[in-house]
Amino acid sequence: MNEYIAYCGLDCEACEARTATVNNDDVLRKKVAALWSELNGIEITPEMINCAGCKIEGAKCVFCDSLCRIRKCAVEKGYATCGECRVFETCEKAAMILGDNAEALERLRRISAEKNK
């Protein structure tokens, strides 16, 4: 399985927080912090935008590391992604990503189908 596919099905390689970290791009960090603050209803500062990837060794954004309920749930259950969970499509936690991201949902569906072959 691709280690850059996050628990929620998002592609960490395409994540602007990871891109900002890899490229040490403070302008992009500011943009991501503002967007994530708005989306999550909490203050996220540019200094918090430092992440190698959800499942990759190294730096994690504060949100991804300790605030993300999806990541916490999957780690507690020992899942590589939510696609291993039989109720991911109706999960309230996963809905915060899957409700707005058809690509993440499709990735998890493919993972689920492979697991259940």
PARO-532572 format. One record per atom (N, C-alpha, C): residue number from 1; atom name; x, y, z. Coordinates in nm, 4 decimals. Example, Ala and Ser with C-alpha at 12.3 -4.5 7.8 and 13.67 -1.06 7.14 Angstrom:
REM PARO-532572
@fido 1&drenvex N&X 1.3190&Y -0.5690&Z 0.7800 $
@fido 1&drenvex CA&X 1.2300&Y -0.4500&Z 0.7800 $
@fido 1&drenvex C&X 1.3200&Y -0.3300&Z 0.7800 $
@fido 2&drenvex N&X 1.2850&Y -0.2250&Z 0.7080 $
@fido 2&drenvex CA&X 1.3670&Y -0.1060&Z 0.7140 $
@fido 2&drenvex C&X 1.2900&Y 0.0030&Z 0.7870 $
END
This chain:
REM PARO-532572
@fido 1&drenvex N&X 0.0843&Y -0.1184&Z 0.0000 $
@fido 1&drenvex CA&X 0.0000&Y 0.0000&Z 0.0000 $
@fido 1&drenvex C&X 0.0887&Y 0.1246&Z 0.0000 $
@fido 2&drenvex N&X 0.0457&Y 0.2254&Z -0.0716 $
@fido 2&drenvex CA&X 0.1181&Y 0.3511&Z -0.0798 $
@fido 2&drenvex C&X 0.1186&Y 0.4194&Z 0.0568 $
@fido 3&drenvex N&X 0.2368&Y 0.4420&Z 0.1123 $
@fido 3&drenvex CA&X 0.2474&Y 0.5015&Z 0.2450 $
@fido 3&drenvex C&X 0.2051&Y 0.6478&Z 0.2482 $
@fido 4&drenvex N&X 0.1886&Y 0.7081&Z 0.1318 $
@fido 4&drenvex CA&X 0.1437&Y 0.8463&Z 0.1273 $
@fido 4&drenvex C&X -0.0079&Y 0.8596&Z 0.1235 $
@fido 5&drenvex N&X -0.0798&Y 0.7489&Z 0.1197 $
@fido 5&drenvex CA&X -0.2255&Y 0.7555&Z 0.1291 $
@fido 5&drenvex C&X -0.2608&Y 0.7597&Z 0.2781 $
@fido 6&drenvex N&X -0.3193&Y 0.8691&Z 0.3185 $
@fido 6&drenvex CA&X -0.3529&Y 0.8916&Z 0.4594 $
@fido 6&drenvex C&X -0.4643&Y 0.7973&Z 0.5036 $
@fido 7&drenvex N&X -0.4845&Y 0.7900&Z 0.6326 $
@fido 7&drenvex CA&X -0.5893&Y 0.7053&Z 0.6892 $
@fido 7&drenvex C&X -0.7251&Y 0.7381&Z 0.6276 $
@fido 8&drenvex N&X -0.7488&Y 0.8654&Z 0.6000 $
@fido 8&drenvex CA&X -0.8773&Y 0.9109&Z 0.5466 $
@fido 8&drenvex C&X -0.8890&Y 0.8963&Z 0.3956 $
@fido 9&drenvex N&X -0.7817&Y 0.8546&Z 0.3299 $
@fido 9&drenvex CA&X -0.7847&Y 0.8390&Z 0.1856 $
@fido 9&drenvex C&X -0.7242&Y 0.9549&Z 0.1089 $
@fido 10&drenvex N&X -0.6933&Y 1.0642&Z 0.1780 $
@fido 10&drenvex CA&X -0.6272&Y 1.1755&Z 0.1098 $
@fido 10&drenvex C&X -0.4866&Y 1.1339&Z 0.0674 $
@fido 11&drenvex N&X -0.4363&Y 1.1968&Z -0.0361 $
@fido 11&drenvex CA&X -0.3022&Y 1.1698&Z -0.0873 $
@fido 11&drenvex C&X -0.2062&Y 1.2713&Z -0.0269 $
@fido 12&drenvex N&X -0.1247&Y 1.2269&Z 0.0699 $
@fido 12&drenvex CA&X -0.0316&Y 1.3177&Z 0.1371 $
@fido 12&drenvex C&X 0.0701&Y 1.3778&Z 0.0401 $
@fido 13&drenvex N&X 0.1026&Y 1.3068&Z -0.0658 $
@fido 13&drenvex CA&X 0.1977&Y 1.3627&Z -0.1634 $
@fido 13&drenvex C&X 0.1406&Y 1.4874&Z -0.2303 $
@fido 14&drenvex N&X 0.0092&Y 1.4964&Z -0.2384 $
@fido 14&drenvex CA&X -0.0557&Y 1.6115&Z -0.3008 $
@fido 14&drenvex C&X -0.0954&Y 1.7185&Z -0.1990 $
@fido 15&drenvex N&X -0.0715&Y 1.6932&Z -0.0712 $
@fido 15&drenvex CA&X -0.1106&Y 1.7854&Z 0.0359 $
@fido 15&drenvex C&X -0.0203&Y 1.9081&Z 0.0378 $
@fido 16&drenvex N&X -0.0813&Y 2.0247&Z 0.0415 $
@fido 16&drenvex CA&X -0.0036&Y 2.1482&Z 0.0423 $
@fido 16&drenvex C&X 0.0790&Y 2.1642&Z 0.1692 $
@fido 17&drenvex N&X 0.0354&Y 2.1064&Z 0.2804 $
@fido 17&drenvex CA&X 0.1161&Y 2.1127&Z 0.4026 $
@fido 17&drenvex C&X 0.2459&Y 2.0351&Z 0.3837 $
@fido 18&drenvex N&X 0.2376&Y 1.9181&Z 0.3226 $
@fido 18&drenvex CA&X 0.3582&Y 1.8390&Z 0.2956 $
@fido 18&drenvex C&X 0.4465&Y 1.9118&Z 0.1953 $
@fido 19&drenvex N&X 0.3861&Y 1.9675&Z 0.0910 $
@fido 19&drenvex CA&X 0.4616&Y 2.0421&Z -0.0098 $
@fido 19&drenvex C&X 0.5346&Y 2.1596&Z 0.0545 $
@fido 20&drenvex N&X 0.4666&Y 2.2322&Z 0.1422 $
@fido 20&drenvex CA&X 0.5294&Y 2.3451&Z 0.2118 $
@fido 20&drenvex C&X 0.6470&Y 2.2976&Z 0.2968 $
@fido 21&drenvex N&X 0.6310&Y 2.1826&Z 0.3604 $
@fido 21&drenvex CA&X 0.7380&Y 2.1280&Z 0.4440 $
@fido 21&drenvex C&X 0.8574&Y 2.0856&Z 0.3595 $
@fido 22&drenvex N&X 0.8313&Y 2.0067&Z 0.2575 $
@fido 22&drenvex CA&X 0.9388&Y 1.9548&Z 0.1721 $
@fido 22&drenvex C&X 1.0157&Y 2.0690&Z 0.1050 $
@fido 23&drenvex N&X 0.9431&Y 2.1734&Z 0.0645 $
@fido 23&drenvex CA&X 1.0056&Y 2.2860&Z -0.0056 $
@fido 23&drenvex C&X 1.0412&Y 2.4030&Z 0.0862 $
@fido 24&drenvex N&X 1.0155&Y 2.3874&Z 0.2158 $
@fido 24&drenvex CA&X 1.0386&Y 2.4938&Z 0.3137 $
@fido 24&drenvex C&X 0.9798&Y 2.6268&Z 0.2645 $
@fido 25&drenvex N&X 0.8522&Y 2.6213&Z 0.2276 $
@fido 25&drenvex CA&X 0.7815&Y 2.7322&Z 0.1649 $
@fido 25&drenvex C&X 0.6902&Y 2.8009&Z 0.2669 $
@fido 26&drenvex N&X 0.7385&Y 2.9118&Z 0.3230 $
@fido 26&drenvex CA&X 0.6621&Y 2.9818&Z 0.4265 $
@fido 26&drenvex C&X 0.5371&Y 3.0499&Z 0.3726 $
@fido 27&drenvex N&X 0.5379&Y 3.0915&Z 0.2476 $
@fido 27&drenvex CA&X 0.4180&Y 3.1517&Z 0.1875 $
@fido 27&drenvex C&X 0.3074&Y 3.0472&Z 0.1800 $
@fido 28&drenvex N&X 0.3415&Y 2.9275&Z 0.1361 $
@fido 28&drenvex CA&X 0.2429&Y 2.8203&Z 0.1289 $
@fido 28&drenvex C&X 0.1972&Y 2.7790&Z 0.2684 $
@fido 29&drenvex N&X 0.2876&Y 2.7776&Z 0.3652 $
@fido 29&drenvex CA&X 0.2480&Y 2.7475&Z 0.5042 $
@fido 29&drenvex C&X 0.1397&Y 2.8447&Z 0.5520 $
@fido 30&drenvex N&X 0.1568&Y 2.9724&Z 0.5240 $
@fido 30&drenvex CA&X 0.0579&Y 3.0736&Z 0.5644 $
@fido 30&drenvex C&X -0.0768&Y 3.0470&Z 0.4976 $
@fido 31&drenvex N&X -0.0731&Y 3.0132&Z 0.3700 $
@fido 31&drenvex CA&X -0.1970&Y 2.9849&Z 0.2958 $
@fido 31&drenvex C&X -0.2682&Y 2.8637&Z 0.3567 $
@fido 32&drenvex N&X -0.1939&Y 2.7559&Z 0.3825 $
@fido 32&drenvex CA&X -0.2526&Y 2.6346&Z 0.4384 $
@fido 32&drenvex C&X -0.3071&Y 2.6609&Z 0.5783 $
@fido 33&drenvex N&X -0.2314&Y 2.7333&Z 0.6594 $
@fido 33&drenvex CA&X -0.2759&Y 2.7634&Z 0.7965 $
@fido 33&drenvex C&X -0.4078&Y 2.8396&Z 0.7950 $
@fido 34&drenvex N&X -0.4203&Y 2.9365&Z 0.7075 $
@fido 34&drenvex CA&X -0.5446&Y 3.0146&Z 0.6988 $
@fido 34&drenvex C&X -0.6610&Y 2.9265&Z 0.6555 $
@fido 35&drenvex N&X -0.6391&Y 2.8445&Z 0.5547 $
@fido 35&drenvex CA&X -0.7454&Y 2.7559&Z 0.5059 $
@fido 35&drenvex C&X -0.7859&Y 2.6549&Z 0.6123 $
@fido 36&drenvex N&X -0.6888&Y 2.5892&Z 0.6732 $
@fido 36&drenvex CA&X -0.7209&Y 2.4883&Z 0.7747 $
@fido 36&drenvex C&X -0.7859&Y 2.5502&Z 0.8972 $
@fido 37&drenvex N&X -0.7473&Y 2.6713&Z 0.9332 $
@fido 37&drenvex CA&X -0.8112&Y 2.7402&Z 1.0465 $
@fido 37&drenvex C&X -0.9593&Y 2.7608&Z 1.0169 $
@fido 38&drenvex N&X -0.9878&Y 2.8056&Z 0.8951 $
@fido 38&drenvex CA&X -1.1267&Y 2.8293&Z 0.8544 $
@fido 38&drenvex C&X -1.2056&Y 2.6984&Z 0.8494 $
@fido 39&drenvex N&X -1.1486&Y 2.5958&Z 0.7880 $
@fido 39&drenvex CA&X -1.2189&Y 2.4685&Z 0.7728 $
@fido 39&drenvex C&X -1.2454&Y 2.3978&Z 0.9048 $
@fido 40&drenvex N&X -1.1531&Y 2.4121&Z 0.9992 $
@fido 40&drenvex CA&X -1.1627&Y 2.3368&Z 1.1245 $
@fido 40&drenvex C&X -1.2116&Y 2.4184&Z 1.2433 $
@fido 41&drenvex N&X -1.2296&Y 2.5470&Z 1.2254 $
@fido 41&drenvex CA&X -1.2816&Y 2.6312&Z 1.3313 $
@fido 41&drenvex C&X -1.1878&Y 2.6447&Z 1.4507 $
@fido 42&drenvex N&X -1.0584&Y 2.6287&Z 1.4256 $
@fido 42&drenvex CA&X -0.9575&Y 2.6476&Z 1.5302 $
@fido 42&drenvex C&X -0.8411&Y 2.7242&Z 1.4690 $
@fido 43&drenvex N&X -0.7621&Y 2.7881&Z 1.5549 $
@fido 43&drenvex CA&X -0.6476&Y 2.8614&Z 1.5016 $
@fido 43&drenvex C&X -0.5322&Y 2.7668&Z 1.4724 $
@fido 44&drenvex N&X -0.4887&Y 2.7680&Z 1.3495 $
@fido 44&drenvex CA&X -0.3718&Y 2.6922&Z 1.3071 $
@fido 44&drenvex C&X -0.2748&Y 2.7949&Z 1.2509 $
@fido 45&drenvex N&X -0.1559&Y 2.7999&Z 1.3089 $
@fido 45&drenvex CA&X -0.0569&Y 2.8984&Z 1.2668 $
@fido 45&drenvex C&X 0.0354&Y 2.8393&Z 1.1598 $
@fido 46&drenvex N&X 0.1003&Y 2.9248&Z 1.0835 $
@fido 46&drenvex CA&X 0.1953&Y 2.8754&Z 0.9826 $
@fido 46&drenvex C&X 0.3053&Y 2.7876&Z 1.0435 $
@fido 47&drenvex N&X 0.3444&Y 2.8164&Z 1.1657 $
@fido 47&drenvex CA&X 0.4477&Y 2.7366&Z 1.2322 $
@fido 47&drenvex C&X 0.4029&Y 2.5931&Z 1.2570 $
@fido 48&drenvex N&X 0.2733&Y 2.5706&Z 1.2607 $
@fido 48&drenvex CA&X 0.2184&Y 2.4362&Z 1.2806 $
@fido 48&drenvex C&X 0.2173&Y 2.3545&Z 1.1516 $
@fido 49&drenvex N&X 0.2382&Y 2.4211&Z 1.0389 $
@fido 49&drenvex CA&X 0.2341&Y 2.3528&Z 0.9093 $
@fido 49&drenvex C&X 0.3736&Y 2.2983&Z 0.8792 $
@fido 50&drenvex N&X 0.3978&Y 2.1804&Z 0.9292 $
@fido 50&drenvex CA&X 0.5257&Y 2.1129&Z 0.9125 $
@fido 50&drenvex C&X 0.4969&Y 1.9634&Z 0.9188 $
@fido 51&drenvex N&X 0.4819&Y 1.9000&Z 0.8020 $
@fido 51&drenvex CA&X 0.4357&Y 1.7617&Z 0.7993 $
@fido 51&drenvex C&X 0.4987&Y 1.6840&Z 0.6845 $
@fido 52&drenvex N&X 0.5511&Y 1.5673&Z 0.7174 $
@fido 52&drenvex CA&X 0.6097&Y 1.4788&Z 0.6155 $
@fido 52&drenvex C&X 0.5033&Y 1.3894&Z 0.5524 $
@fido 53&drenvex N&X 0.3929&Y 1.3725&Z 0.6216 $
@fido 53&drenvex CA&X 0.2849&Y 1.2858&Z 0.5759 $
@fido 53&drenvex C&X 0.2219&Y 1.2171&Z 0.6953 $
@fido 54&drenvex N&X 0.0960&Y 1.1879&Z 0.6827 $
@fido 54&drenvex CA&X 0.0166&Y 1.1314&Z 0.7923 $
@fido 54&drenvex C&X 0.0774&Y 1.0036&Z 0.8507 $
@fido 55&drenvex N&X 0.1303&Y 0.9182&Z 0.7634 $
@fido 55&drenvex CA&X 0.1820&Y 0.7884&Z 0.8089 $
@fido 55&drenvex C&X 0.3331&Y 0.7763&Z 0.7908 $
@fido 56&drenvex N&X 0.3976&Y 0.8842&Z 0.7528 $
@fido 56&drenvex CA&X 0.5410&Y 0.8855&Z 0.7262 $
@fido 56&drenvex C&X 0.6153&Y 0.9243&Z 0.8539 $
@fido 57&drenvex N&X 0.7284&Y 0.8598&Z 0.8789 $
@fido 57&drenvex CA&X 0.8132&Y 0.8999&Z 0.9914 $
@fido 57&drenvex C&X 0.8527&Y 1.0459&Z 0.9724 $
@fido 58&drenvex N&X 0.8565&Y 1.1191&Z 1.0801 $
@fido 58&drenvex CA&X 0.8990&Y 1.2582&Z 1.0734 $
@fido 58&drenvex C&X 0.7913&Y 1.3518&Z 1.1229 $
@fido 59&drenvex N&X 0.8082&Y 1.4760&Z 1.0869 $
@fido 59&drenvex CA&X 0.7203&Y 1.5825&Z 1.1351 $
@fido 59&drenvex C&X 0.5751&Y 1.5578&Z 1.0959 $
@fido 60&drenvex N&X 0.4874&Y 1.5990&Z 1.1862 $
@fido 60&drenvex CA&X 0.3424&Y 1.5948&Z 1.1624 $
@fido 60&drenvex C&X 0.2851&Y 1.7304&Z 1.2018 $
@fido 61&drenvex N&X 0.1884&Y 1.7771&Z 1.1265 $
@fido 61&drenvex CA&X 0.1147&Y 1.8963&Z 1.1674 $
@fido 61&drenvex C&X 0.0446&Y 1.8644&Z 1.2987 $
@fido 62&drenvex N&X 0.0291&Y 1.9645&Z 1.3822 $
@fido 62&drenvex CA&X -0.0398&Y 1.9436&Z 1.5094 $
@fido 62&drenvex C&X -0.1768&Y 1.8827&Z 1.4855 $
@fido 63&drenvex N&X -0.2471&Y 1.9337&Z 1.3854 $
@fido 63&drenvex CA&X -0.3802&Y 1.8801&Z 1.3578 $
@fido 63&drenvex C&X -0.3725&Y 1.7322&Z 1.3233 $
@fido 64&drenvex N&X -0.2862&Y 1.6986&Z 1.2294 $
@fido 64&drenvex CA&X -0.2757&Y 1.5588&Z 1.1851 $
@fido 64&drenvex C&X -0.2255&Y 1.4680&Z 1.2971 $
@fido 65&drenvex N&X -0.1328&Y 1.5166&Z 1.3760 $
@fido 65&drenvex CA&X -0.0723&Y 1.4340&Z 1.4796 $
@fido 65&drenvex C&X -0.1646&Y 1.4089&Z 1.5979 $
@fido 66&drenvex N&X -0.2307&Y 1.5131&Z 1.6459 $
@fido 66&drenvex CA&X -0.3039&Y 1.4944&Z 1.7708 $
@fido 66&drenvex C&X -0.4499&Y 1.5375&Z 1.7696 $
@fido 67&drenvex N&X -0.4930&Y 1.6093&Z 1.6688 $
@fido 67&drenvex CA&X -0.6313&Y 1.6561&Z 1.6674 $
@fido 67&drenvex C&X -0.7215&Y 1.5796&Z 1.5708 $
@fido 68&drenvex N&X -0.6627&Y 1.5125&Z 1.4736 $
@fido 68&drenvex CA&X -0.7423&Y 1.4443&Z 1.3719 $
@fido 68&drenvex C&X -0.8088&Y 1.3190&Z 1.4300 $
@fido 69&drenvex N&X -0.9402&Y 1.3234&Z 1.4401 $
@fido 69&drenvex CA&X -1.0150&Y 1.2094&Z 1.4956 $
@fido 69&drenvex C&X -1.0083&Y 1.0877&Z 1.4041 $
@fido 70&drenvex N&X -0.9968&Y 1.1104&Z 1.2736 $
@fido 70&drenvex CA&X -0.9889&Y 0.9995&Z 1.1783 $
@fido 70&drenvex C&X -0.8593&Y 0.9221&Z 1.2004 $
@fido 71&drenvex N&X -0.7479&Y 0.9925&Z 1.2047 $
@fido 71&drenvex CA&X -0.6173&Y 0.9290&Z 1.2251 $
@fido 71&drenvex C&X -0.6151&Y 0.8539&Z 1.3583 $
@fido 72&drenvex N&X -0.6631&Y 0.9189&Z 1.4626 $
@fido 72&drenvex CA&X -0.6630&Y 0.8575&Z 1.5959 $
@fido 72&drenvex C&X -0.7436&Y 0.7272&Z 1.5953 $
@fido 73&drenvex N&X -0.8596&Y 0.7272&Z 1.5354 $
@fido 73&drenvex CA&X -0.9453&Y 0.6092&Z 1.5294 $
@fido 73&drenvex C&X -0.8766&Y 0.4953&Z 1.4537 $
@fido 74&drenvex N&X -0.8222&Y 0.5268&Z 1.3357 $
@fido 74&drenvex CA&X -0.7570&Y 0.4236&Z 1.2535 $
@fido 74&drenvex C&X -0.6356&Y 0.3651&Z 1.3246 $
@fido 75&drenvex N&X -0.5568&Y 0.4494&Z 1.3882 $
@fido 75&drenvex CA&X -0.4384&Y 0.4013&Z 1.4620 $
@fido 75&drenvex C&X -0.4822&Y 0.3101&Z 1.5774 $
@fido 76&drenvex N&X -0.5840&Y 0.3523&Z 1.6520 $
@fido 76&drenvex CA&X -0.6335&Y 0.2712&Z 1.7643 $
@fido 76&drenvex C&X -0.6833&Y 0.1349&Z 1.7178 $
@fido 77&drenvex N&X -0.7429&Y 0.1297&Z 1.5985 $
@fido 77&drenvex CA&X -0.7968&Y 0.0045&Z 1.5462 $
@fido 77&drenvex C&X -0.6935&Y -0.0763&Z 1.4682 $
@fido 78&drenvex N&X -0.5750&Y -0.0178&Z 1.4471 $
@fido 78&drenvex CA&X -0.4696&Y -0.0871&Z 1.3756 $
@fido 78&drenvex C&X -0.4905&Y -0.0930&Z 1.2248 $
@fido 79&drenvex N&X -0.5662&Y 0.0012&Z 1.1702 $
@fido 79&drenvex CA&X -0.5939&Y 0.0047&Z 1.0272 $
@fido 79&drenvex C&X -0.4885&Y 0.0873&Z 0.9545 $
@fido 80&drenvex N&X -0.4501&Y 0.0439&Z 0.8357 $
@fido 80&drenvex CA&X -0.3607&Y 0.1227&Z 0.7503 $
@fido 80&drenvex C&X -0.4367&Y 0.2412&Z 0.6909 $
@fido 81&drenvex N&X -0.5660&Y 0.2240&Z 0.6637 $
@fido 81&drenvex CA&X -0.6558&Y 0.3314&Z 0.6195 $
@fido 81&drenvex C&X -0.7967&Y 0.2982&Z 0.6682 $
@fido 82&drenvex N&X -0.8834&Y 0.3948&Z 0.6577 $
@fido 82&drenvex CA&X -1.0240&Y 0.3721&Z 0.6928 $
@fido 82&drenvex C&X -1.0895&Y 0.2709&Z 0.5991 $
@fido 83&drenvex N&X -1.0302&Y 0.2482&Z 0.4828 $
@fido 83&drenvex CA&X -1.0842&Y 0.1511&Z 0.3883 $
@fido 83&drenvex C&X -1.0887&Y 0.0103&Z 0.4449 $
@fido 84&drenvex N&X -1.0169&Y -0.0144&Z 0.5530 $
@fido 84&drenvex CA&X -1.0200&Y -0.1449&Z 0.6179 $
@fido 84&drenvex C&X -1.1389&Y -0.1591&Z 0.7132 $
@fido 85&drenvex N&X -1.2028&Y -0.0488&Z 0.7437 $
@fido 85&drenvex CA&X -1.3166&Y -0.0490&Z 0.8360 $
@fido 85&drenvex C&X -1.4452&Y -0.0737&Z 0.7573 $
@fido 86&drenvex N&X -1.5276&Y -0.1628&Z 0.8063 $
@fido 86&drenvex CA&X -1.6483&Y -0.1978&Z 0.7317 $
@fido 86&drenvex C&X -1.7532&Y -0.0869&Z 0.7283 $
@fido 87&drenvex N&X -1.7404&Y 0.0142&Z 0.8134 $
@fido 87&drenvex CA&X -1.8407&Y 0.1216&Z 0.8174 $
@fido 87&drenvex C&X -1.7850&Y 0.2581&Z 0.7746 $
@fido 88&drenvex N&X -1.6724&Y 0.2597&Z 0.7042 $
@fido 88&drenvex CA&X -1.6104&Y 0.3886&Z 0.6726 $
@fido 88&drenvex C&X -1.7017&Y 0.4809&Z 0.5923 $
@fido 89&drenvex N&X -1.7869&Y 0.4248&Z 0.5064 $
@fido 89&drenvex CA&X -1.8710&Y 0.5111&Z 0.4221 $
@fido 89&drenvex C&X -1.9821&Y 0.5803&Z 0.5006 $
@fido 90&drenvex N&X -2.0163&Y 0.5310&Z 0.6165 $
@fido 90&drenvex CA&X -2.1195&Y 0.5932&Z 0.6989 $
@fido 90&drenvex C&X -2.0622&Y 0.6511&Z 0.8286 $
@fido 91&drenvex N&X -1.9316&Y 0.6488&Z 0.8420 $
@fido 91&drenvex CA&X -1.8654&Y 0.6959&Z 0.9640 $
@fido 91&drenvex C&X -1.8730&Y 0.8481&Z 0.9758 $
@fido 92&drenvex N&X -1.9165&Y 0.8940&Z 1.0905 $
@fido 92&drenvex CA&X -1.9271&Y 1.0371&Z 1.1168 $
@fido 92&drenvex C&X -1.7897&Y 1.1044&Z 1.1129 $
@fido 93&drenvex N&X -1.6878&Y 1.0370&Z 1.1665 $
@fido 93&drenvex CA&X -1.5529&Y 1.0947&Z 1.1673 $
@fido 93&drenvex C&X -1.5005&Y 1.1088&Z 1.0246 $
@fido 94&drenvex N&X -1.5097&Y 1.0034&Z 0.9467 $
@fido 94&drenvex CA&X -1.4578&Y 1.0036&Z 0.8097 $
@fido 94&drenvex C&X -1.5352&Y 1.0995&Z 0.7201 $
@fido 95&drenvex N&X -1.6598&Y 1.1267&Z 0.7541 $
@fido 95&drenvex CA&X -1.7440&Y 1.2140&Z 0.6714 $
@fido 95&drenvex C&X -1.6863&Y 1.3538&Z 0.6563 $
@fido 96&drenvex N&X -1.6068&Y 1.3989&Z 0.7541 $
@fido 96&drenvex CA&X -1.5519&Y 1.5344&Z 0.7433 $
@fido 96&drenvex C&X -1.4567&Y 1.5469&Z 0.6243 $
@fido 97&drenvex N&X -1.3983&Y 1.4373&Z 0.5801 $
@fido 97&drenvex CA&X -1.3136&Y 1.4371&Z 0.4604 $
@fido 97&drenvex C&X -1.3904&Y 1.3799&Z 0.3418 $
@fido 98&drenvex N&X -1.4500&Y 1.2645&Z 0.3614 $
@fido 98&drenvex CA&X -1.5126&Y 1.1927&Z 0.2504 $
@fido 98&drenvex C&X -1.6337&Y 1.2639&Z 0.1930 $
@fido 99&drenvex N&X -1.7000&Y 1.3450&Z 0.2740 $
@fido 99&drenvex CA&X -1.8159&Y 1.4185&Z 0.2263 $
@fido 99&drenvex C&X -1.7820&Y 1.5231&Z 0.1217 $
@fido 100&drenvex N&X -1.6564&Y 1.5696&Z 0.1228 $
@fido 100&drenvex CA&X -1.6140&Y 1.6746&Z 0.0306 $
@fido 100&drenvex C&X -1.5048&Y 1.6308&Z -0.0669 $
@fido 101&drenvex N&X -1.4656&Y 1.5044&Z -0.0599 $
@fido 101&drenvex CA&X -1.3523&Y 1.4625&Z -0.1417 $
@fido 101&drenvex C&X -1.3795&Y 1.3275&Z -0.2070 $
@fido 102&drenvex N&X -1.4305&Y 1.3335&Z -0.3269 $
@fido 102&drenvex CA&X -1.4663&Y 1.2108&Z -0.4003 $
@fido 102&drenvex C&X -1.3440&Y 1.1242&Z -0.4286 $
@fido 103&drenvex N&X -1.2283&Y 1.1854&Z -0.4506 $
@fido 103&drenvex CA&X -1.1071&Y 1.1081&Z -0.4772 $
@fido 103&drenvex C&X -1.0668&Y 1.0247&Z -0.3558 $
@fido 104&drenvex N&X -1.0724&Y 1.0833&Z -0.2378 $
@fido 104&drenvex CA&X -1.0384&Y 1.0098&Z -0.1149 $
@fido 104&drenvex C&X -1.1369&Y 0.8954&Z -0.0941 $
@fido 105&drenvex N&X -1.2652&Y 0.9219&Z -0.1156 $
@fido 105&drenvex CA&X -1.3669&Y 0.8184&Z -0.1010 $
@fido 105&drenvex C&X -1.3399&Y 0.7033&Z -0.1975 $
@fido 106&drenvex N&X -1.3082&Y 0.7358&Z -0.3214 $
@fido 106&drenvex CA&X -1.2818&Y 0.6313&Z -0.4211 $
@fido 106&drenvex C&X -1.1571&Y 0.5498&Z -0.3844 $
@fido 107&drenvex N&X -1.0534&Y 0.6161&Z -0.3346 $
@fido 107&drenvex CA&X -0.9337&Y 0.5422&Z -0.2904 $
@fido 107&drenvex C&X -0.9697&Y 0.4418&Z -0.1814 $
@fido 108&drenvex N&X -1.0481&Y 0.4865&Z -0.0841 $
@fido 108&drenvex CA&X -1.0862&Y 0.3965&Z 0.0262 $
@fido 108&drenvex C&X -1.1753&Y 0.2834&Z -0.0236 $
@fido 109&drenvex N&X -1.2618&Y 0.3120&Z -0.1187 $
@fido 109&drenvex CA&X -1.3454&Y 0.2054&Z -0.1768 $
@fido 109&drenvex C&X -1.2584&Y 0.1003&Z -0.2447 $
@fido 110&drenvex N&X -1.1554&Y 0.1445&Z -0.3185 $
@fido 110&drenvex CA&X -1.0639&Y 0.0492&Z -0.3836 $
@fido 110&drenvex C&X -0.9883&Y -0.0335&Z -0.2787 $
@fido 111&drenvex N&X -0.9434&Y 0.0310&Z -0.1740 $
@fido 111&drenvex CA&X -0.8728&Y -0.0398&Z -0.0669 $
@fido 111&drenvex C&X -0.9656&Y -0.1411&Z -0.0018 $
@fido 112&drenvex N&X -1.0880&Y -0.1019&Z 0.0235 $
@fido 112&drenvex CA&X -1.1856&Y -0.1902&Z 0.0840 $
@fido 112&drenvex C&X -1.2138&Y -0.3103&Z -0.0066 $
@fido 113&drenvex N&X -1.2298&Y -0.2850&Z -0.1366 $
@fido 113&drenvex CA&X -1.2572&Y -0.3937&Z -0.2319 $
@fido 113&drenvex C&X -1.1404&Y -0.4917&Z -0.2373 $
@fido 114&drenvex N&X -1.0194&Y -0.4413&Z -0.2343 $
@fido 114&drenvex CA&X -0.9005&Y -0.5292&Z -0.2358 $
@fido 114&drenvex C&X -0.8939&Y -0.6125&Z -0.1094 $
@fido 115&drenvex N&X -0.9242&Y -0.5509&Z 0.0023 $
@fido 115&drenvex CA&X -0.9192&Y -0.6215&Z 0.1308 $
@fido 115&drenvex C&X -1.0239&Y -0.7322&Z 0.1380 $
@fido 116&drenvex N&X -1.1384&Y -0.7087&Z 0.0759 $
@fido 116&drenvex CA&X -1.2500&Y -0.8028&Z 0.0861 $
@fido 116&drenvex C&X -1.2589&Y -0.9012&Z -0.0314 $
@fido 117&drenvex N&X -1.1535&Y -0.9107&Z -0.1102 $
@fido 117&drenvex CA&X -1.1535&Y -1.0079&Z -0.2213 $
@fido 117&drenvex C&X -1.1531&Y -1.1486&Z -0.1707 $
END
